[in-house]
Amino acid sequence: MTTLSAKIPNSLYKQVEELTKKEDLPLDQFVAIALSAQVSAWMAKEYLEERAKRGSWKKFQKILSKVPDIEPEEHDRL
């Protein structure tokens, strides 16, 4: 384990403190969970951006052209 020291606004600390009490979690565990969630989100964004670079709008349109132009069934309507 690594120890991390960080300065955060008092208002954010108060929110975190309230949540840790509400969720009955130690502060360090809460921070680790929050950091993990944010890192995962950033990594997913980067992954999707890389996949998008490999995509082809022309191929996408070709695949969509195979879908019949009909009204959706009742259970599929918004």
PDB file with one MODEL, atoms N, CA, C and O in Angstrom:
MODEL        1
ATOM      1  N   MET A   1       0.845  -1.186   0.000  1.00  0.00           N
ATOM      2  CA  MET A   1       0.000   0.000   0.000  1.00  0.00           C
ATOM      3  C   MET A   1       0.885   1.242   0.000  1.00  0.00           C
ATOM      4  O   MET A   1       1.984   1.253   0.553  1.00  0.00           O
ATOM      5  N   THR A   2       0.374   2.268  -0.629  1.00  0.00           N
ATOM      6  CA  THR A   2       1.057   3.552  -0.682  1.00  0.00           C
ATOM      7  C   THR A   2       0.246   4.585   0.079  1.00  0.00           C
ATOM      8  O   THR A   2      -0.981   4.608  -0.015  1.00  0.00           O
ATOM      9  N   THR A   3       0.915   5.427   0.819  1.00  0.00           N
ATOM     10  CA  THR A   3       0.248   6.506   1.532  1.00  0.00           C
ATOM     11  C   THR A   3       0.233   7.732   0.642  1.00  0.00           C
ATOM     12  O   THR A   3       1.249   8.088   0.044  1.00  0.00           O
ATOM     13  N   LEU A   4      -0.915   8.376   0.554  1.00  0.00           N
ATOM     14  CA  LEU A   4      -1.097   9.546  -0.287  1.00  0.00           C
ATOM     15  C   LEU A   4      -1.534  10.717   0.580  1.00  0.00           C
ATOM     16  O   LEU A   4      -2.442  10.593   1.402  1.00  0.00           O
ATOM     17  N   SER A   5      -0.889  11.828   0.389  1.00  0.00           N
ATOM     18  CA  SER A   5      -1.270  13.045   1.101  1.00  0.00           C
ATOM     19  C   SER A   5      -1.748  14.040   0.061  1.00  0.00           C
ATOM     20  O   SER A   5      -1.031  14.336  -0.895  1.00  0.00           O
ATOM     21  N   ALA A   6      -2.962  14.561   0.244  1.00  0.00           N
ATOM     22  CA  ALA A   6      -3.520  15.487  -0.742  1.00  0.00           C
ATOM     23  C   ALA A   6      -4.277  16.604  -0.039  1.00  0.00           C
ATOM     24  O   ALA A   6      -4.884  16.403   1.013  1.00  0.00           O
ATOM     25  N   LYS A   7      -4.227  17.782  -0.644  1.00  0.00           N
ATOM     26  CA  LYS A   7      -4.998  18.910  -0.125  1.00  0.00           C
ATOM     27  C   LYS A   7      -6.282  19.001  -0.937  1.00  0.00           C
ATOM     28  O   LYS A   7      -6.259  19.016  -2.168  1.00  0.00           O
ATOM     29  N   ILE A   8      -7.400  19.060  -0.225  1.00  0.00           N
ATOM     30  CA  ILE A   8      -8.702  19.193  -0.882  1.00  0.00           C
ATOM     31  C   ILE A   8      -9.485  20.306  -0.184  1.00  0.00           C
ATOM     32  O   ILE A   8      -9.213  20.633   0.971  1.00  0.00           O
ATOM     33  N   PRO A   9     -10.447  20.877  -0.884  1.00  0.00           N
ATOM     34  CA  PRO A   9     -11.259  21.932  -0.259  1.00  0.00           C
ATOM     35  C   PRO A   9     -12.017  21.384   0.962  1.00  0.00           C
ATOM     36  O   PRO A   9     -12.439  20.228   0.988  1.00  0.00           O
ATOM     37  N   ASN A  10     -12.172  22.244   1.957  1.00  0.00           N
ATOM     38  CA  ASN A  10     -12.888  21.852   3.173  1.00  0.00           C
ATOM     39  C   ASN A  10     -14.301  21.366   2.868  1.00  0.00           C
ATOM     40  O   ASN A  10     -14.782  20.409   3.474  1.00  0.00           O
ATOM     41  N   SER A  11     -14.957  22.030   1.928  1.00  0.00           N
ATOM     42  CA  SER A  11     -16.336  21.641   1.596  1.00  0.00           C
ATOM     43  C   SER A  11     -16.391  20.214   1.045  1.00  0.00           C
ATOM     44  O   SER A  11     -17.314  19.464   1.362  1.00  0.00           O
ATOM     45  N   LEU A  12     -15.413  19.839   0.226  1.00  0.00           N
ATOM     46  CA  LEU A  12     -15.367  18.474  -0.304  1.00  0.00           C
ATOM     47  C   LEU A  12     -15.090  17.483   0.820  1.00  0.00           C
ATOM     48  O   LEU A  12     -15.698  16.414   0.876  1.00  0.00           O
ATOM     49  N   TYR A  13     -14.185  17.834   1.699  1.00  0.00           N
ATOM     50  CA  TYR A  13     -13.877  16.943   2.818  1.00  0.00           C
ATOM     51  C   TYR A  13     -15.117  16.702   3.675  1.00  0.00           C
ATOM     52  O   TYR A  13     -15.365  15.578   4.112  1.00  0.00           O
ATOM     53  N   LYS A  14     -15.888  17.751   3.913  1.00  0.00           N
ATOM     54  CA  LYS A  14     -17.109  17.591   4.719  1.00  0.00           C
ATOM     55  C   LYS A  14     -18.087  16.648   4.031  1.00  0.00           C
ATOM     56  O   LYS A  14     -18.722  15.824   4.690  1.00  0.00           O
ATOM     57  N   GLN A  15     -18.212  16.762   2.719  1.00  0.00           N
ATOM     58  CA  GLN A  15     -19.104  15.851   1.981  1.00  0.00           C
ATOM     59  C   GLN A  15     -18.626  14.410   2.093  1.00  0.00           C
ATOM     60  O   GLN A  15     -19.417  13.496   2.327  1.00  0.00           O
ATOM     61  N   VAL A  16     -17.318  14.220   1.922  1.00  0.00           N
ATOM     62  CA  VAL A  16     -16.742  12.879   2.024  1.00  0.00           C
ATOM     63  C   VAL A  16     -16.935  12.332   3.439  1.00  0.00           C
ATOM     64  O   VAL A  16     -17.289  11.167   3.616  1.00  0.00           O
ATOM     65  N   GLU A  17     -16.706  13.157   4.417  1.00  0.00           N
ATOM     66  CA  GLU A  17     -16.869  12.749   5.811  1.00  0.00           C
ATOM     67  C   GLU A  17     -18.307  12.292   6.077  1.00  0.00           C
ATOM     68  O   GLU A  17     -18.527  11.271   6.729  1.00  0.00           O
ATOM     69  N   GLU A  18     -19.271  13.044   5.577  1.00  0.00           N
ATOM     70  CA  GLU A  18     -20.679  12.677   5.747  1.00  0.00           C
ATOM     71  C   GLU A  18     -20.982  11.345   5.062  1.00  0.00           C
ATOM     72  O   GLU A  18     -21.662  10.489   5.626  1.00  0.00           O
ATOM     73  N   LEU A  19     -20.473  11.179   3.846  1.00  0.00           N
ATOM     74  CA  LEU A  19     -20.729   9.937   3.116  1.00  0.00           C
ATOM     75  C   LEU A  19     -20.094   8.732   3.793  1.00  0.00           C
ATOM     76  O   LEU A  19     -20.703   7.664   3.850  1.00  0.00           O
ATOM     77  N   THR A  20     -18.884   8.888   4.304  1.00  0.00           N
ATOM     78  CA  THR A  20     -18.233   7.750   4.963  1.00  0.00           C
ATOM     79  C   THR A  20     -18.999   7.337   6.218  1.00  0.00           C
ATOM     80  O   THR A  20     -19.099   6.149   6.525  1.00  0.00           O
ATOM     81  N   LYS A  21     -19.532   8.302   6.931  1.00  0.00           N
ATOM     82  CA  LYS A  21     -20.339   7.971   8.106  1.00  0.00           C
ATOM     83  C   LYS A  21     -21.629   7.279   7.684  1.00  0.00           C
ATOM     84  O   LYS A  21     -22.034   6.277   8.274  1.00  0.00           O
ATOM     85  N   LYS A  22     -22.265   7.825   6.658  1.00  0.00           N
ATOM     86  CA  LYS A  22     -23.525   7.259   6.170  1.00  0.00           C
ATOM     87  C   LYS A  22     -23.331   5.830   5.661  1.00  0.00           C
ATOM     88  O   LYS A  22     -24.162   4.959   5.917  1.00  0.00           O
ATOM     89  N   GLU A  23     -22.241   5.594   4.947  1.00  0.00           N
ATOM     90  CA  GLU A  23     -21.971   4.281   4.368  1.00  0.00           C
ATOM     91  C   GLU A  23     -21.185   3.360   5.296  1.00  0.00           C
ATOM     92  O   GLU A  23     -20.930   2.203   4.963  1.00  0.00           O
ATOM     93  N   ASP A  24     -20.808   3.876   6.452  1.00  0.00           N
ATOM     94  CA  ASP A  24     -20.038   3.123   7.438  1.00  0.00           C
ATOM     95  C   ASP A  24     -18.756   2.554   6.813  1.00  0.00           C
ATOM     96  O   ASP A  24     -18.463   1.363   6.922  1.00  0.00           O
ATOM     97  N   LEU A  25     -18.002   3.450   6.154  1.00  0.00           N
ATOM     98  CA  LEU A  25     -16.746   3.086   5.507  1.00  0.00           C
ATOM     99  C   LEU A  25     -15.601   3.892   6.102  1.00  0.00           C
ATOM    100  O   LEU A  25     -15.777   5.059   6.453  1.00  0.00           O
ATOM    101  N   PRO A  26     -14.436   3.280   6.216  1.00  0.00           N
ATOM    102  CA  PRO A  26     -13.270   4.074   6.616  1.00  0.00           C
ATOM    103  C   PRO A  26     -12.936   5.082   5.508  1.00  0.00           C
ATOM    104  O   PRO A  26     -13.162   4.812   4.328  1.00  0.00           O
ATOM    105  N   LEU A  27     -12.409   6.220   5.888  1.00  0.00           N
ATOM    106  CA  LEU A  27     -12.089   7.273   4.930  1.00  0.00           C
ATOM    107  C   LEU A  27     -11.150   6.778   3.835  1.00  0.00           C
ATOM    108  O   LEU A  27     -11.363   7.075   2.659  1.00  0.00           O
ATOM    109  N   ASP A  28     -10.114   6.026   4.206  1.00  0.00           N
ATOM    110  CA  ASP A  28      -9.160   5.568   3.197  1.00  0.00           C
ATOM    111  C   ASP A  28      -9.802   4.614   2.186  1.00  0.00           C
ATOM    112  O   ASP A  28      -9.455   4.635   1.006  1.00  0.00           O
ATOM    113  N   GLN A  29     -10.723   3.792   2.639  1.00  0.00           N
ATOM    114  CA  GLN A  29     -11.418   2.878   1.730  1.00  0.00           C
ATOM    115  C   GLN A  29     -12.323   3.667   0.778  1.00  0.00           C
ATOM    116  O   GLN A  29     -12.391   3.366  -0.413  1.00  0.00           O
ATOM    117  N   PHE A  30     -13.005   4.662   1.305  1.00  0.00           N
ATOM    118  CA  PHE A  30     -13.878   5.494   0.478  1.00  0.00           C
ATOM    119  C   PHE A  30     -13.073   6.205  -0.613  1.00  0.00           C
ATOM    120  O   PHE A  30     -13.479   6.235  -1.775  1.00  0.00           O
ATOM    121  N   VAL A  31     -11.932   6.775  -0.227  1.00  0.00           N
ATOM    122  CA  VAL A  31     -11.083   7.485  -1.192  1.00  0.00           C
ATOM    123  C   VAL A  31     -10.567   6.513  -2.251  1.00  0.00           C
ATOM    124  O   VAL A  31     -10.539   6.855  -3.433  1.00  0.00           O
ATOM    125  N   ALA A  32     -10.163   5.323  -1.855  1.00  0.00           N
ATOM    126  CA  ALA A  32      -9.678   4.326  -2.814  1.00  0.00           C
ATOM    127  C   ALA A  32     -10.776   3.940  -3.805  1.00  0.00           C
ATOM    128  O   ALA A  32     -10.511   3.796  -4.998  1.00  0.00           O
ATOM    129  N   ILE A  33     -11.990   3.773  -3.322  1.00  0.00           N
ATOM    130  CA  ILE A  33     -13.119   3.432  -4.197  1.00  0.00           C
ATOM    131  C   ILE A  33     -13.399   4.572  -5.174  1.00  0.00           C
ATOM    132  O   ILE A  33     -13.603   4.343  -6.367  1.00  0.00           O
ATOM    133  N   ALA A  34     -13.407   5.797  -4.659  1.00  0.00           N
ATOM    134  CA  ALA A  34     -13.684   6.961  -5.505  1.00  0.00           C
ATOM    135  C   ALA A  34     -12.604   7.135  -6.568  1.00  0.00           C
ATOM    136  O   ALA A  34     -12.918   7.397  -7.729  1.00  0.00           O
ATOM    137  N   LEU A  35     -11.342   6.994  -6.189  1.00  0.00           N
ATOM    138  CA  LEU A  35     -10.250   7.104  -7.160  1.00  0.00           C
ATOM    139  C   LEU A  35     -10.331   6.003  -8.205  1.00  0.00           C
ATOM    140  O   LEU A  35     -10.123   6.247  -9.394  1.00  0.00           O
ATOM    141  N   SER A  36     -10.630   4.810  -7.765  1.00  0.00           N
ATOM    142  CA  SER A  36     -10.750   3.682  -8.680  1.00  0.00           C
ATOM    143  C   SER A  36     -11.853   3.925  -9.715  1.00  0.00           C
ATOM    144  O   SER A  36     -11.671   3.645 -10.900  1.00  0.00           O
ATOM    145  N   ALA A  37     -12.978   4.438  -9.267  1.00  0.00           N
ATOM    146  CA  ALA A  37     -14.092   4.718 -10.179  1.00  0.00           C
ATOM    147  C   ALA A  37     -13.703   5.780 -11.201  1.00  0.00           C
ATOM    148  O   ALA A  37     -14.024   5.648 -12.382  1.00  0.00           O
ATOM    149  N   GLN A  38     -13.023   6.815 -10.766  1.00  0.00           N
ATOM    150  CA  GLN A  38     -12.641   7.887 -11.682  1.00  0.00           C
ATOM    151  C   GLN A  38     -11.584   7.422 -12.669  1.00  0.00           C
ATOM    152  O   GLN A  38     -11.659   7.747 -13.854  1.00  0.00           O
ATOM    153  N   VAL A  39     -10.606   6.670 -12.198  1.00  0.00           N
ATOM    154  CA  VAL A  39      -9.571   6.144 -13.091  1.00  0.00           C
ATOM    155  C   VAL A  39     -10.206   5.233 -14.141  1.00  0.00           C
ATOM    156  O   VAL A  39      -9.840   5.293 -15.315  1.00  0.00           O
ATOM    157  N   SER A  40     -11.151   4.392 -13.728  1.00  0.00           N
ATOM    158  CA  SER A  40     -11.844   3.513 -14.678  1.00  0.00           C
ATOM    159  C   SER A  40     -12.579   4.321 -15.738  1.00  0.00           C
ATOM    160  O   SER A  40     -12.561   3.964 -16.916  1.00  0.00           O
ATOM    161  N   ALA A  41     -13.221   5.400 -15.331  1.00  0.00           N
ATOM    162  CA  ALA A  41     -13.947   6.248 -16.281  1.00  0.00           C
ATOM    163  C   ALA A  41     -12.987   6.872 -17.287  1.00  0.00           C
ATOM    164  O   ALA A  41     -13.278   6.898 -18.483  1.00  0.00           O
ATOM    165  N   TRP A  42     -11.854   7.371 -16.820  1.00  0.00           N
ATOM    166  CA  TRP A  42     -10.868   7.968 -17.731  1.00  0.00           C
ATOM    167  C   TRP A  42     -10.309   6.927 -18.689  1.00  0.00           C
ATOM    168  O   TRP A  42     -10.121   7.204 -19.873  1.00  0.00           O
ATOM    169  N   MET A  43     -10.043   5.730 -18.177  1.00  0.00           N
ATOM    170  CA  MET A  43      -9.503   4.673 -19.032  1.00  0.00           C
ATOM    171  C   MET A  43     -10.531   4.240 -20.074  1.00  0.00           C
ATOM    172  O   MET A  43     -10.174   3.977 -21.222  1.00  0.00           O
ATOM    173  N   ALA A  44     -11.787   4.164 -19.690  1.00  0.00           N
ATOM    174  CA  ALA A  44     -12.834   3.800 -20.636  1.00  0.00           C
ATOM    175  C   ALA A  44     -12.948   4.854 -21.726  1.00  0.00           C
ATOM    176  O   ALA A  44     -13.125   4.520 -22.898  1.00  0.00           O
ATOM    177  N   LYS A  45     -12.850   6.111 -21.354  1.00  0.00           N
ATOM    178  CA  LYS A  45     -12.916   7.197 -22.335  1.00  0.00           C
ATOM    179  C   LYS A  45     -11.787   7.064 -23.341  1.00  0.00           C
ATOM    180  O   LYS A  45     -12.008   7.169 -24.547  1.00  0.00           O
ATOM    181  N   GLU A  46     -10.572   6.831 -22.846  1.00  0.00           N
ATOM    182  CA  GLU A  46      -9.426   6.665 -23.741  1.00  0.00           C
ATOM    183  C   GLU A  46      -9.609   5.457 -24.650  1.00  0.00           C
ATOM    184  O   GLU A  46      -9.294   5.520 -25.838  1.00  0.00           O
ATOM    185  N   TYR A  47     -10.117   4.357 -24.099  1.00  0.00           N
ATOM    186  CA  TYR A  47     -10.357   3.149 -24.880  1.00  0.00           C
ATOM    187  C   TYR A  47     -11.358   3.416 -26.006  1.00  0.00           C
ATOM    188  O   TYR A  47     -11.145   3.014 -27.150  1.00  0.00           O
ATOM    189  N   LEU A  48     -12.449   4.099 -25.662  1.00  0.00           N
ATOM    190  CA  LEU A  48     -13.477   4.389 -26.671  1.00  0.00           C
ATOM    191  C   LEU A  48     -12.961   5.346 -27.744  1.00  0.00           C
ATOM    192  O   LEU A  48     -13.314   5.222 -28.917  1.00  0.00           O
ATOM    193  N   GLU A  49     -12.127   6.300 -27.337  1.00  0.00           N
ATOM    194  CA  GLU A  49     -11.553   7.219 -28.320  1.00  0.00           C
ATOM    195  C   GLU A  49     -10.639   6.465 -29.284  1.00  0.00           C
ATOM    196  O   GLU A  49     -10.653   6.743 -30.483  1.00  0.00           O
ATOM    197  N   GLU A  50      -9.852   5.523 -28.787  1.00  0.00           N
ATOM    198  CA  GLU A  50      -8.985   4.718 -29.656  1.00  0.00           C
ATOM    199  C   GLU A  50      -9.804   3.853 -30.598  1.00  0.00           C
ATOM    200  O   GLU A  50      -9.480   3.734 -31.780  1.00  0.00           O
ATOM    201  N   ARG A  51     -10.870   3.246 -30.076  1.00  0.00           N
ATOM    202  CA  ARG A  51     -11.738   2.421 -30.928  1.00  0.00           C
ATOM    203  C   ARG A  51     -12.410   3.272 -31.999  1.00  0.00           C
ATOM    204  O   ARG A  51     -12.566   2.829 -33.137  1.00  0.00           O
ATOM    205  N   ALA A  52     -12.803   4.476 -31.645  1.00  0.00           N
ATOM    206  CA  ALA A  52     -13.465   5.363 -32.603  1.00  0.00           C
ATOM    207  C   ALA A  52     -12.527   5.720 -33.752  1.00  0.00           C
ATOM    208  O   ALA A  52     -12.971   5.871 -34.890  1.00  0.00           O
ATOM    209  N   LYS A  53     -11.231   5.856 -33.463  1.00  0.00           N
ATOM    210  CA  LYS A  53     -10.261   6.168 -34.514  1.00  0.00           C
ATOM    211  C   LYS A  53     -10.180   5.045 -35.546  1.00  0.00           C
ATOM    212  O   LYS A  53      -9.895   5.290 -36.718  1.00  0.00           O
ATOM    213  N   ARG A  54     -10.429   3.823 -35.107  1.00  0.00           N
ATOM    214  CA  ARG A  54     -10.352   2.680 -36.015  1.00  0.00           C
ATOM    215  C   ARG A  54     -11.661   2.449 -36.759  1.00  0.00           C
ATOM    216  O   ARG A  54     -11.721   1.643 -37.688  1.00  0.00           O
ATOM    217  N   GLY A  55     -12.695   3.152 -36.353  1.00  0.00           N
ATOM    218  CA  GLY A  55     -14.009   2.959 -36.954  1.00  0.00           C
ATOM    219  C   GLY A  55     -14.102   3.569 -38.345  1.00  0.00           C
ATOM    220  O   GLY A  55     -13.286   4.400 -38.741  1.00  0.00           O
ATOM    221  N   SER A  56     -15.112   3.134 -39.065  1.00  0.00           N
ATOM    222  CA  SER A  56     -15.337   3.641 -40.410  1.00  0.00           C
ATOM    223  C   SER A  56     -16.805   4.021 -40.562  1.00  0.00           C
ATOM    224  O   SER A  56     -17.696   3.178 -40.451  1.00  0.00           O
ATOM    225  N   TRP A  57     -17.036   5.288 -40.812  1.00  0.00           N
ATOM    226  CA  TRP A  57     -18.410   5.761 -41.005  1.00  0.00           C
ATOM    227  C   TRP A  57     -19.035   5.092 -42.225  1.00  0.00           C
ATOM    228  O   TRP A  57     -20.225   4.773 -42.216  1.00  0.00           O
ATOM    229  N   LYS A  58     -18.249   4.878 -43.267  1.00  0.00           N
ATOM    230  CA  LYS A  58     -18.734   4.241 -44.495  1.00  0.00           C
ATOM    231  C   LYS A  58     -19.194   2.800 -44.216  1.00  0.00           C
ATOM    232  O   LYS A  58     -20.257   2.390 -44.682  1.00  0.00           O
ATOM    233  N   LYS A  59     -18.403   2.038 -43.463  1.00  0.00           N
ATOM    234  CA  LYS A  59     -18.784   0.665 -43.121  1.00  0.00           C
ATOM    235  C   LYS A  59     -20.025   0.655 -42.232  1.00  0.00           C
ATOM    236  O   LYS A  59     -20.893  -0.205 -42.382  1.00  0.00           O
ATOM    237  N   PHE A  60     -20.108   1.609 -41.310  1.00  0.00           N
ATOM    238  CA  PHE A  60     -21.272   1.716 -40.429  1.00  0.00           C
ATOM    239  C   PHE A  60     -22.542   1.958 -41.246  1.00  0.00           C
ATOM    240  O   PHE A  60     -23.570   1.322 -41.014  1.00  0.00           O
ATOM    241  N   GLN A  61     -22.457   2.881 -42.200  1.00  0.00           N
ATOM    242  CA  GLN A  61     -23.608   3.172 -43.059  1.00  0.00           C
ATOM    243  C   GLN A  61     -23.995   1.953 -43.891  1.00  0.00           C
ATOM    244  O   GLN A  61     -25.180   1.703 -44.109  1.00  0.00           O
ATOM    245  N   LYS A  62     -23.011   1.201 -44.352  1.00  0.00           N
ATOM    246  CA  LYS A  62     -23.273   0.000 -45.146  1.00  0.00           C
ATOM    247  C   LYS A  62     -24.053  -1.025 -44.320  1.00  0.00           C
ATOM    248  O   LYS A  62     -25.005  -1.632 -44.810  1.00  0.00           O
ATOM    249  N   ILE A  63     -23.640  -1.211 -43.062  1.00  0.00           N
ATOM    250  CA  ILE A  63     -24.338  -2.155 -42.180  1.00  0.00           C
ATOM    251  C   ILE A  63     -25.754  -1.666 -41.894  1.00  0.00           C
ATOM    252  O   ILE A  63     -26.704  -2.449 -41.920  1.00  0.00           O
ATOM    253  N   LEU A  64     -25.894  -0.367 -41.620  1.00  0.00           N
ATOM    254  CA  LEU A  64     -27.228   0.178 -41.340  1.00  0.00           C
ATOM    255  C   LEU A  64     -28.164   0.051 -42.533  1.00  0.00           C
ATOM    256  O   LEU A  64     -29.374  -0.088 -42.358  1.00  0.00           O
ATOM    257  N   SER A  65     -27.622   0.097 -43.730  1.00  0.00           N
ATOM    258  CA  SER A  65     -28.463   0.007 -44.924  1.00  0.00           C
ATOM    259  C   SER A  65     -29.141  -1.354 -45.032  1.00  0.00           C
ATOM    260  O   SER A  65     -30.113  -1.505 -45.773  1.00  0.00           O
ATOM    261  N   LYS A  66     -28.638  -2.343 -44.300  1.00  0.00           N
ATOM    262  CA  LYS A  66     -29.229  -3.687 -44.322  1.00  0.00           C
ATOM    263  C   LYS A  66     -30.430  -3.813 -43.384  1.00  0.00           C
ATOM    264  O   LYS A  66     -31.168  -4.795 -43.446  1.00  0.00           O
ATOM    265  N   VAL A  67     -30.621  -2.826 -42.526  1.00  0.00           N
ATOM    266  CA  VAL A  67     -31.738  -2.857 -41.577  1.00  0.00           C
ATOM    267  C   VAL A  67     -33.007  -2.425 -42.305  1.00  0.00           C
ATOM    268  O   VAL A  67     -33.021  -1.373 -42.945  1.00  0.00           O
ATOM    269  N   PRO A  68     -34.076  -3.225 -42.216  1.00  0.00           N
ATOM    270  CA  PRO A  68     -35.315  -2.853 -42.918  1.00  0.00           C
ATOM    271  C   PRO A  68     -35.907  -1.547 -42.385  1.00  0.00           C
ATOM    272  O   PRO A  68     -35.850  -1.275 -41.186  1.00  0.00           O
ATOM    273  N   ASP A  69     -36.464  -0.759 -43.270  1.00  0.00           N
ATOM    274  CA  ASP A  69     -37.074   0.524 -42.914  1.00  0.00           C
ATOM    275  C   ASP A  69     -38.543   0.301 -42.596  1.00  0.00           C
ATOM    276  O   ASP A  69     -39.420   0.586 -43.411  1.00  0.00           O
ATOM    277  N   ILE A  70     -38.802  -0.218 -41.388  1.00  0.00           N
ATOM    278  CA  ILE A  70     -40.169  -0.508 -40.959  1.00  0.00           C
ATOM    279  C   ILE A  70     -40.387   0.079 -39.573  1.00  0.00           C
ATOM    280  O   ILE A  70     -39.434   0.395 -38.861  1.00  0.00           O
ATOM    281  N   GLU A  71     -41.642   0.220 -39.206  1.00  0.00           N
ATOM    282  CA  GLU A  71     -41.984   0.702 -37.872  1.00  0.00           C
ATOM    283  C   GLU A  71     -41.606  -0.362 -36.841  1.00  0.00           C
ATOM    284  O   GLU A  71     -41.746  -1.556 -37.107  1.00  0.00           O
ATOM    285  N   PRO A  72     -41.133   0.058 -35.672  1.00  0.00           N
ATOM    286  CA  PRO A  72     -40.796  -0.923 -34.635  1.00  0.00           C
ATOM    287  C   PRO A  72     -42.061  -1.588 -34.077  1.00  0.00           C
ATOM    288  O   PRO A  72     -43.157  -1.033 -34.146  1.00  0.00           O
ATOM    289  N   GLU A  73     -41.879  -2.766 -33.536  1.00  0.00           N
ATOM    290  CA  GLU A  73     -42.992  -3.463 -32.915  1.00  0.00           C
ATOM    291  C   GLU A  73     -43.442  -2.660 -31.688  1.00  0.00           C
ATOM    292  O   GLU A  73     -42.678  -1.852 -31.161  1.00  0.00           O
ATOM    293  N   GLU A  74     -44.642  -2.874 -31.248  1.00  0.00           N
ATOM    294  CA  GLU A  74     -45.232  -2.095 -30.167  1.00  0.00           C
ATOM    295  C   GLU A  74     -44.341  -2.072 -28.913  1.00  0.00           C
ATOM    296  O   GLU A  74     -44.160  -1.018 -28.304  1.00  0.00           O
ATOM    297  N   HIS A  75     -43.793  -3.218 -28.530  1.00  0.00           N
ATOM    298  CA  HIS A  75     -42.997  -3.283 -27.299  1.00  0.00           C
ATOM    299  C   HIS A  75     -41.634  -2.593 -27.438  1.00  0.00           C
ATOM    300  O   HIS A  75     -40.939  -2.402 -26.440  1.00  0.00           O
ATOM    301  N   ASP A  76     -41.241  -2.216 -28.667  1.00  0.00           N
ATOM    302  CA  ASP A  76     -39.965  -1.533 -28.891  1.00  0.00           C
ATOM    303  C   ASP A  76     -40.128  -0.034 -29.084  1.00  0.00           C
ATOM    304  O   ASP A  76     -39.141   0.662 -29.322  1.00  0.00           O
ATOM    305  N   ARG A  77     -41.330   0.470 -28.989  1.00  0.00           N
ATOM    306  CA  ARG A  77     -41.554   1.899 -29.200  1.00  0.00           C
ATOM    307  C   ARG A  77     -41.350   2.675 -27.914  1.00  0.00           C
ATOM    308  O   ARG A  77     -41.571   2.169 -26.814  1.00  0.00           O
ATOM    309  N   LEU A  78     -40.920   3.920 -28.082  1.00  0.00           N
ATOM    310  CA  LEU A  78     -40.740   4.792 -26.923  1.00  0.00           C
ATOM    311  C   LEU A  78     -42.040   5.429 -26.524  1.00  0.00           C
ATOM    312  O   LEU A  78     -42.082   6.199 -25.564  1.00  0.00           O
TER     313      LEU A  78
ENDMDL
END
